[in-house]
Amino acid sequence: MRGISKYAIVGIIIAVVAIAGVGAWYYTTYTATPKKLTIYFFDPAPGNPWWDLVPHGIEMAIKDVQSQKGVTIEYKRFDATTLDQQISQLQNAISLRPNVAIVGPISDAVQDILKQLRQAGTIVILVDRDVPDQTARDLYLGTNNRYAAKFVAENFLKSLQERGVNPPYNVIIFKGLPGIPTSYLRYQGFMDALKPLVDQGKVKILAEVEVDPDNFQECYSKAQTIVASYGAQATVWFATNNLQAMAIVKALQDAGYKPGQDKYVCGFDAQPSDWLNMIKQGVVSMSVTQTPHLMGYWGVWAGYAIWSKQVNLPPKAYVNTPIYSVLPCNATVVANKIDYLTVGYNELSTLLNQLTPSNPGIQAPSYYAEPC
């Protein structure tokens, strides 16, 4: 190299090596540093045994994501017992701008605020309860209540015939109050299973009872009235939640009947423990359990996947989480395993990657067999 001394060449080499070293230091220091992911959870029913499983799943997933993906997660939980309180919390979140908000909406009234939160750049994932405008969120994870109610009603009637309790059936349905979406969807699911049998003359619906599903005393008072009027005739009883079913069982027992032997009750959910004990004892013939723990667990993993651009979801995406029949023979398994179900990210990713604009939703399969 004419005009350049060997000492200059050595100097150039040293400079290049030094620059490369600085570049390597910069890459190691900055690009390899774990990124920070901020997740907020908005709990609509703190202290409720069902809802307490959701944050348990969230916290477990946070540990797993951090250990498996090297991401630092900042987590905050916001408990609300009123609609106004949740609205205020969500409004504050718009300015705080978490990366991910996992929300259990108290009512549809939070829909517009969810949309504002999403427009501000937060990934919005709803659990258990969806809102009518599905563009207000990125993903819904929860039970398809209509599907679940049809599922348990069909299995319940099938199990009765296997026990030798054959149609025709005289049926009572406790269906909650107008305006409660979950109760109405479950009622619709019961009717989806019963309507063909009504048309065939195998089922006669004696009464449909509107009652506050979260007020046990009101449910029990209504159940007493219905038992007095129809107790001798009605064989099969459906309830859209566990409090209604527990009230039915008590009213039947107080009237001298033997639920599980001469009257048969089908409910919904598998929490709390006293309700689960009724199923174990056989006074409740069947229920269906949702998987709230998995909703929380998958909520974190889905938020991470969207944030890290590992999935690209279509508009109005949803995954209906698994459901399981609950009977006396598997109630212990439900309490010990299904209530704390954790199905890993690979399975969730498989479901999410099947979603398309023309098919934005999917029903998750059952992941564990029931020993019955």
Long-range contacts (C-beta under 8 A, 24 or more apart in sequence): 34-70, 34-71, 34-72, 35-71, 35-72, 36-71, 36-72, 36-73, 36-74, 37-65, 37-71, 37-72, 37-73, 37-74, 37-99, 37-100, 37-303, 37-304, 37-307, 38-73, 38-74, 38-75, 38-76, 38-98, 38-99, 38-100, 39-73, 39-74, 39-75, 39-76, 39-98, 39-99, 39-100, 39-101, 39-102, 39-300, 39-303, 40-75, 40-76, 40-77, 40-78, 40-93, 40-96, 40-98, 40-100, 40-101, 40-102, 41-75, 41-76, 41-77, 41-78, 41-101, 41-102, 41-103, 41-296, 41-299, 42-78, 42-80, 42-86, 42-89, 42-90, 42-93, 42-101, 42-102, 42-103, 42-104, 43-77, 43-78, 43-79, 43-80, 43-104, 44-80, 44-86, 44-104, 44-105, 44-106, 44-129, 45-81, 45-104, 46-79, 46-80, 46-81, 49-271, 49-272, 49-273, 50-269, 50-271, 50-290, 50-292, 51-104, 51-292, 53-271, 53-292, 53-293, 53-296, 53-339, 53-340, 54-104, 54-127, 54-128, 54-292, 54-293, 54-295, 54-296, 54-299, 55-296, 56-293, 56-296, 56-340, 57-292, 57-293, 57-294, 57-295, 57-296, 57-297, 57-298, 57-299, 57-300, 57-340, 57-342, 58-102, 58-296, 58-297, 58-299, 58-300, 59-296, 60-296, 60-297, 60-342, 61-296, 61-297, 61-298, 61-299, 61-300, 61-301, 61-342, 62-300, 64-301, 65-300, 65-301, 65-304, 68-345, 69-304, 69-308, 71-304, 71-308, 73-300, 80-106, 82-106, 83-107, 83-109, 83-110, 86-110, 87-113, 90-114, 90-117, 93-117, 93-122, 94-120, 94-122, 97-121, 97-122, 98-122, 99-123, 99-303, 99-307, 100-125, 100-300, 100-303, 100-304, 100-306, 100-307, 101-125, 102-127, 102-296, 102-299, 102-300, 102-303, 103-127, 103-137, 104-128, 104-129, 105-129, 105-130, 105-131, 108-132, 108-181, 111-136, 112-136, 123-303, 123-306, 123-307, 125-299, 125-302, 125-303, 127-292, 127-295, 127-296, 127-299, 128-290, 128-292, 128-295, 129-181, 129-182, 130-318, 134-315, 134-316, 134-318, 135-315, 135-316, 138-306, 138-313, 138-317, 139-302, 139-306, 139-313, 139-317, 139-318, 139-319, 140-317, 140-318, 140-319, 141-295, 141-298, 141-299, 141-302, 141-318, 141-319, 141-321, 142-290, 142-295, 142-318, 142-320, 142-321, 143-290, 143-291, 143-320, 143-321, 143-323, 144-320, 144-363, 145-181, 145-182, 145-185, 145-186, 145-189, 146-185, 146-186, 146-188, 146-189, 146-192, 147-189, 147-320, 147-323, 147-363, 148-186, 148-189, 148-268, 148-288, 148-290, 148-323, 149-185, 149-186, 149-187, 149-188, 149-189, 149-190, 149-192, 149-193, 149-240, 149-268, 149-288, 150-189, 150-190, 150-192, 150-193, 151-189, 151-288, 151-323, 151-325, 152-266, 152-268, 152-286, 152-287, 152-288, 152-323, 152-325, 153-189, 153-190, 153-192, 153-193, 153-194, 153-238, 153-266, 154-193, 155-286, 155-325, 156-264, 156-266, 156-285, 156-286, 157-193, 157-197, 157-236, 159-285, 159-286, 159-327, 160-236, 160-264, 160-285, 165-235, 165-264, 167-197, 167-202, 167-203, 168-201, 168-202, 168-203, 168-204, 169-197, 169-202, 169-203, 169-204, 169-235, 169-236, 170-204, 170-206, 170-230, 170-233, 170-234, 170-235, 170-236, 171-203, 171-204, 171-205, 171-206, 171-234, 171-235, 171-236, 171-237, 171-238, 172-205, 172-206, 172-207, 172-208, 172-209, 172-226, 172-230, 172-234, 172-236, 172-237, 172-238, 172-248, 173-205, 173-207, 173-208, 173-209, 173-237, 173-238, 173-239, 174-209, 174-211, 174-213, 174-219, 174-222, 174-223, 174-237, 174-238, 174-239, 174-240, 174-244, 174-245, 174-248, 175-208, 175-209, 175-210, 175-240, 176-210, 176-211, 176-212, 176-213, 176-240, 176-241, 176-244, 177-210, 177-211, 177-212, 177-213, 178-210, 180-213, 182-240, 183-213, 183-240, 183-241, 186-240, 186-241, 186-268, 187-240, 190-238, 190-240, 206-230, 206-233, 206-234, 207-234, 211-244, 213-240, 213-241, 213-243, 213-244, 214-241, 214-243, 215-243, 216-243, 216-246, 216-247, 219-243, 219-244, 219-246, 219-247, 219-248, 220-247, 220-250, 220-251, 222-247, 223-247, 223-248, 223-250, 223-251, 223-252, 224-251, 224-254, 224-255, 226-251, 227-251, 227-252, 227-255, 227-257, 228-255, 231-255, 231-257, 231-263, 234-263, 235-262, 235-263, 235-264, 236-263, 236-264, 236-266, 237-263, 237-264, 237-265, 237-266, 238-266, 239-265, 239-266, 239-267, 239-268, 240-268, 241-267, 241-268, 241-269, 242-267, 242-268, 242-269, 242-270, 242-271, 242-272, 242-275, 242-287, 245-275, 245-278, 245-284, 245-287, 246-274, 246-275, 246-278, 249-278, 249-283, 249-284, 253-283, 259-283, 259-284, 259-285, 260-284, 260-285, 270-326, 270-331, 270-334, 270-335, 270-338, 270-339, 271-339, 273-335, 276-326, 276-331, 276-334, 276-335, 279-326, 279-327, 279-328, 279-331, 280-328, 280-331, 280-332, 281-328, 282-328, 285-327, 286-325, 286-326, 286-327, 287-325, 287-326, 288-323, 288-324, 288-325, 288-326, 289-323, 289-324, 289-326, 289-334, 289-338, 289-339, 290-321, 290-323, 291-321, 291-322, 291-323, 291-324, 291-338, 291-341, 293-339, 293-340, 293-341, 293-342, 294-321, 294-322, 294-341, 294-342, 294-343, 295-321, 297-341, 297-342, 297-343, 298-343, 298-348, 301-345, 301-348, 302-348, 302-352, 305-345, 305-348, 305-349, 305-352, 310-349, 311-349, 311-352, 311-353, 313-352, 313-355, 313-360, 314-355, 314-356, 314-357, 314-360, 315-357, 315-360, 316-360, 316-361, 317-352, 317-355, 317-360, 317-361, 318-360, 318-361, 318-362, 319-348, 319-351, 319-352, 319-355, 319-361, 319-362, 319-364, 320-361, 320-362, 320-363, 320-364, 321-364, 322-364, 322-365, 322-366, 322-367, 323-366, 324-366, 324-368, 324-370, 325-370, 325-372, 327-372, 329-371, 329-372, 330-370, 330-371, 330-372, 333-370, 333-371, 337-368, 338-368, 341-367, 341-368, 343-367
